[in-house]
Amino acid sequence: MAIGLSVFPIDCIEAQGPMSHEASVAMHVYRGVVQSSAGLPIPQAHVRVQASSKLLVTNELGAFEMQSALDSVDVEVSATGFVPKTIRLAADLPKVFIGLEEAIHDLAAAEVSSQMGATGRPSQKQVERLTVGALDQIPATSRIEALASLPGVDMVTAGFGSMRPMIRGLSGLRVATLFNGARVESQAWGEYHGIYIPEEGVRAVEVIRGPASLAYGSDAYGGVLNFVPVAPLSEQGRQSRLALNAYSATGGWQVTGATEKRSKSAFHAFRGGFKQHGDYALPSGNTVENSAYQQFFAQGSYGYIRNWGIVEGAYSSAYSNADIIGHEGWQQSGDHFLTTSVRTQWGEWNLIPRISYQLNHRKEFEHHHGDGAIEVEAPEELALDISLRTLRWDVSMDRTWGGGWSVAAGIQGFKMSSEFDEEVGVELIHEALIPNAGADENSLYAVWSKKAEQWGIQAAGRTDVRTTHSSEWIDAWNGQQRTDALHGFSAGGHWSLSDRLTWNAHVAQSQRVPGLSELLSSGIHHCAFRFEQGDVELQKETSFNVETNLRWHGRLLNFEGSLYQNAIENYVLIAPTWQVEQGYTLFQWQATDALFRGGEVAASLNETNVEHWMAQVAWSWVEASDSDGQALPLIPPMSTRAMLGYRWGSWHSRAILQHSVDATLVHCSIGGTLANQLDLTCSVHNLLNVEYIPTLSMLRNLGIAEPGRNVRLQLAWTF
């Protein structure tokens, strides 16, 4: 995506910066400040004068100044993690702000939504942004669930608060999640385990589908969810926010608070919250026993602005307690996430080194929450007690040349370890589901692109070497580890067939090594009510993806249509057998060749030319079969979603009709701003109180339906 940059005159301010002089009788002065869309100055930004190839570099205030005999000059402005653009400056104007937007880093053909943080990869074209404000206006129980309003995005559910994103029929380890530019891990132990996604402290979400995901990891060919953190305040000072939410279907509530501060050379923010949900109500009025859950979270972020660049970091911690539906037990998961990055310049290259660490800890109990051993000295009995620790590093760099050429390259790596915790005072009821194991990986990627006025092309390649290791000897590996080499490529382009019509086409090959649970599971998976057996001989998956996309932007209507095919060799899935192990049905991880085909069509009103009204309609379809032509499990049904909305002032309302073979549902919402500081939103999910069991529900085999009508009331006060 290429997002433009805005230029507008402001009052002259004092700033020091590199200055260039040209010998001339009548010299004109050009002054400017380069800043982000949030008003944050961008030091070390490059301002290249095209007529003379002269290069200016902004100072710590993002300012530059030069002189020229020309009445106007064309300059190309670029900075790490932002979209470069050529723009014309007029002579002797007061100082101007040049606002750069963060790059939306695609590989040309397949984004759905979009605004993402800087990750050092180039961008080519404009896509729609899905901000937190837009997410909150969608009738849904959470911002995560609201992502399912996008074509090609679905949710695998296991109750009111448990869900896992699915993109074009693929989920789990085939979908990558990014927060603050770093990858989040917590799905290493099976399809019943979701992933930690921080809903607060996020300003926008980007969903990248299909071949465009290659630059984010060899195993992310299902897609990428990127959660963009809140930008620093645009002005110096402090701002705080308090939000309250109430939910009728669970009798639940949520409270969150945040405070952030911005100074001349630094910024920081702190956020925290708690949510509590009871057993959820069905349309019949009955409740689903043991479906309650609660969560506590805390976040912090910081940044320092220096004349050589910007240092940024974030910390996030969350604990969730959830009952296990259909069982007397409960589960607890804890996530701790720390990331730090630097944005700077190295010659003409934009450079971003980043490091992150995550601890994901899961416990499962066979007794009710609050019950347990009667004797004080008795050990705590657990069905599962396992931790995943992941250390990741990433160094990315990019630059542009004249003529629309750009290149990005980077190295990535991680060290991951999964261990059953042997804490003092803890007794495991079952044998370890997965033996102590881990994986190490090192990667190299490069992306080349060329953008012209009517067309653009892009090619990418990456190679990864992953070593999977186990604490036990494995005969098939002839030792305790195996090493896999992975290779991927992507190529494609876009062509502007007219001022309104653009065609995109793309191909990509990606590879994925089976995860730890797929290779090494051998035990009772308590929350899934089954015995799972991995296969150490599973080979790497190979995905070959082809996609074409057509976009039309009219005066009143916008239209987009996509078709894709994804052929996957050695597609790994888990399937039941006729065997019984330790009183549970045996589920075996196995591989087959698979073929995914699908398409999406969306149309919407062009809101820039239609006052007040909003309207969208989207249709999506995906089918998937194995090598024998049999349908694969957990594939979303064909669905249609239509929305009609109206805006007046700061208020908005919308009604949504959602239809598939599962059910026909109606949702609605209304909200707006009171007294400039108070935001109020009321939404109703499943307005008609329809009872249904989704195809993607992990509770389908238990015959447990989704919640009935749920009214969500949200009140947010900013001060």
Buried (B, 14 or more C-beta within 10 A) or exposed (E): BBBEBEBEEEEEEEBEBBEBEBEEEEBBEBBBBBBBBBBBBBBBBBBBBEEEEBBBBBBBBBBBBBBBEBEEBEBBBBBBBBBBBBBEBEBEBEBBBBBBBBBBBBBBBBBBBBBBBBBBBBBBBBBBBBBBBBBBBBBBBBBBBBBBBBBBBBBBBBBBBBBBBBBBBBBBBBBBBBBBBBBBBBBBBBBBBBBBBBBBBBBBBBBBBBBBBBBBBBBBBBBBBBBBBBBBBBEEEEBBBBBEBBBBBBBBBBEBBBBBBBEEBBBBBBBBBBBBBBBBBBBEEEBBEBBBBBBBBBBBBBBBBBEEBBBBBBBBBBBBBBBBBBBBBBBBBBBBBBBBBBBBBEEEBBBBBBBBBBBBBBBBBBEEBEEEEEEEEEEBBBBBBBBBBBBBBBBBBBBBEEEBEBBBBBBBBBBBBBBBBEEEEEEBEBEBBBBBBBBBBBBBBBBBBBBEEEBBBBBBBBBBBBBBBBEEEBEEBEEEBBEBEBEBBBBBBBBBBEEEBBBBBBBBBBBBBBBBBBBBBBBBBBBBBBBBBBBBEBEBBBBBBBBBBBBBBEEEBBBBBBBBBBBBBBBBBBEEEEEEBEEBBBBBBBBBBBBBBBBBBBBBBEBEEBEEEBBBBBBBBBBBBBEEEEEBBBBBBBBBBBBBBBBEEEEBBBBBBBBBEBBEBBBBBBBBBEEEEEBBBBBBBBBEBBEBBBBBBBBBEEEBBBBBBBBBBBBBBBE
